């Protein structure tokens, strides 16, 4: 399986998508094996992820993906029974990468406060990536407003995990004093700032948005603490 985090950054915040190779439409199975993984599947997923992020999920059809991968229709449906399955795989890949990024920030930090700063730095740094187009989850949510849609549920599950993870860190930062700030409130505030930064960076300028976001994170750690 291609290591997307060490290859071409085709989009930011979440998942580094490898540039698909122009091999035969029905390439050989990867030597890694297992779980139905193959070079063709990875090529389809990489191509779709790049297009979904840059152009929108609903704007990109299966035929476009097949042409750019390249792959045959039979190969596509062997790995993804429907376009929705491909969309879900795309978002789950973003989710997996983000979880790994946050976990690494927490594990390497010297304190819970520094872990929160590291998570914030990862967000701020993503804004300056050349191919940055906003948050993959916010973009998907805008295209799938039905709360019962499987795509929307993946988005909500990701946000719930993200907020809960931040709340646990804020709990450690604030301590056990009865007068401590509410960690859940602080976590939601962090997510709100992150959403705003992801949305506004390409409108208001990366430098100013990054600076404002970093000040906001520091404010949560100092003003509320």
Secondary structure, DSSP 8 states (H G I E B T S, - for coil): ---GGGS--SS-SS----------TT----TT-STT--HHHHHHHHHHHHHHHHH-TTTS-HHHHHHHHT--HHHHHHH-SSHHHHHHHHHHHHHHHHHHHHHHHHHH-SSHHHHHHHHHHHHHHHHTSTT--S-HHHHHHHH---TTSHHHHHHHHHHHHHHHHHHHHHHHHHTT-TT---HHHHHHHHHHHHHHHHHHHHHH-HHHHHHHHHHHHHHHHHT--
